Amino acid sequence: MRDWLRGEPTLIVRGHGATLIDAHGREYLDANSSIWTNLHGHRHPQINAAIRRQLGKISHSSALGLANEPASLLAEKLVRAANPPRLPRQPALAKVFFSDDGSTAMEVALKLAYEFARRSGRSSRPRFLSLAGAYHGDTVGAVSLGHIALFHRAYGGLLFKSEKVMSPYCYRCPFNRAKPERADARDYRRCNWECVGKVEQKFARAAKTKTPITALVVEPLMQGAAGMIPQPRSWLRRVAEITRGHGAQIIADEVMTGFGRTSVDNASPDGLFACHHEGVQPDFLALAKGLTGGYLPMAATLTTQAVFDAFLGDYSEFKTFFHGHSFTGNQLGAAAALANMQILTTPASICARRALEKTLRQELESLWTLENVGDIRQVGLIAGIELVKNWRTRAPFELRERVGIRVCDAMARRGVLTRPIGNVIVLMPPYCTTTRQIKQMVDALREAVCEVLENK
Ligand SMILES: *Cc1c(COP(=O)(O)O)cnc(C)c1O
């Protein structure tokens, strides 16, 4: 906070496409899509027009006891997108609960899963399993599901206990047999799936107690705030099978990964959600950040008919889901989200995303030559570059050295804005980013690393 007060903040006043403009007229590339929210760029004509059209009708009316047009249309569209035809025999995601942001979308999933487990007789004290390094938001329930000590430690006294299991952080896997000092130090993919074994162990142990694990909470394909930790192929499918095998539910937190962020699936190019890439249909799907194209705060939690039905009853049974927010189903947000969904499924957008993913991959390759680049992790249009003291030893920098922050400051001086996660630099460009702009982002990163770390 003191550092923030000392400096003069960059004051953003305008934007267009992948560009942000500050009060001095300086231009920057929005290299993390305004903290992972923006999809198609700033001031997109179609989204702007949709919001304007909605402004001409109404901005907000309560969703308590009332429906509204754009939110209902959006719910239908989300249900369609969340049930691609090639996921047979999975329970459909049939119902949508709107809220305000990623944290509330997760609170909703948590409370629904908790009550569902109790009402279905599965457990009187439902327990949740989530991954090491997990981040599911900053409200108290979401924090309880998270496992980032730096963010969460201070509030320990406020939290309920959730179970933690090893996440497949291959680069720093304790079971990794590749010797770092060897030339193949970057080949860390030989393994026996110990991380999946750990999940099985957790479920098996809990199954013998009075409190089985009732739900697995997971960021599919890539954990975001943990430091952009990708899951190796088939990890999610295997873990989902174990979860189902123990009769537990799956809560997929796609707040970051949703809406095409994790790449275009060749088998179903308009597939928008990460868990479907692994053929997994969760019982709960939490969406936020990109839902409105990153224009307005709005979130959704999708779930199954079975969960919905557990909250039906006569008035006097008081079985309703006692949860709601003032701005639930906000019309402006819903109008923006409808426009966003429309753009996402156009061939032009699919094509652009595919090309962009490839360009990003090609450009990032050049960073491997840097002494301080330990790992480059990319899933679709999300990339994390882990900086280390030396790639051979993988020795991490101490957090207090502020290496990530200093590198991002040096990138900002080169007109590229992003934020680090500890020693991991995040590149998550808007889908409208051009090849030239991607090059500019990666060049700025390379030069910044050299400036801060190599020519001390
Ligand atoms: C950002 C994020 C959240 C929290 O969303 P907010 O809108 O910031 O509350 C939850 N889960 C994941 C995976 C996220 O990336």
The ligand as a MOL file (V3000), in Angstrom:
LIG
                    3D

  0  0  0     0  0            999 V3000
M  V30 BEGIN CTAB
M  V30 COUNTS 15 15 0 0 0
M  V30 BEGIN ATOM
M  V30 1 C -11.0470 -14.0540 -10.7380 0
M  V30 2 C -11.4230 -15.3920 -10.2900 0
M  V30 3 C -12.4180 -15.5770 -9.3140 0
M  V30 4 C -13.0690 -14.4280 -8.5970 0
M  V30 5 O -13.7810 -13.6060 -9.4750 0
M  V30 6 P -14.1390 -12.0970 -9.0540 0
M  V30 7 O -14.9720 -11.6220 -10.1790 0
M  V30 8 O -12.8290 -11.3770 -8.9470 0
M  V30 9 O -14.8390 -12.1680 -7.7580 0
M  V30 10 C -12.7820 -16.8680 -8.9970 0
M  V30 11 N -12.2050 -17.9240 -9.6010 0
M  V30 12 C -11.2480 -17.7900 -10.5270 0
M  V30 13 C -10.6870 -19.0000 -11.1790 0
M  V30 14 C -10.8120 -16.5190 -10.8970 0
M  V30 15 O -9.8420 -16.3900 -11.8080 0
M  V30 END ATOM
M  V30 BEGIN BOND
M  V30 1 1 1 2
M  V30 2 1 2 3
M  V30 3 2 2 14
M  V30 4 1 3 4
M  V30 5 2 3 10
M  V30 6 1 4 5
M  V30 7 1 5 6
M  V30 8 2 6 7
M  V30 9 1 6 8
M  V30 10 1 6 9
M  V30 11 1 10 11
M  V30 12 2 11 12
M  V30 13 1 12 13
M  V30 14 1 12 14
M  V30 15 1 14 15
M  V30 END BOND
M  V30 END CTAB
M  END
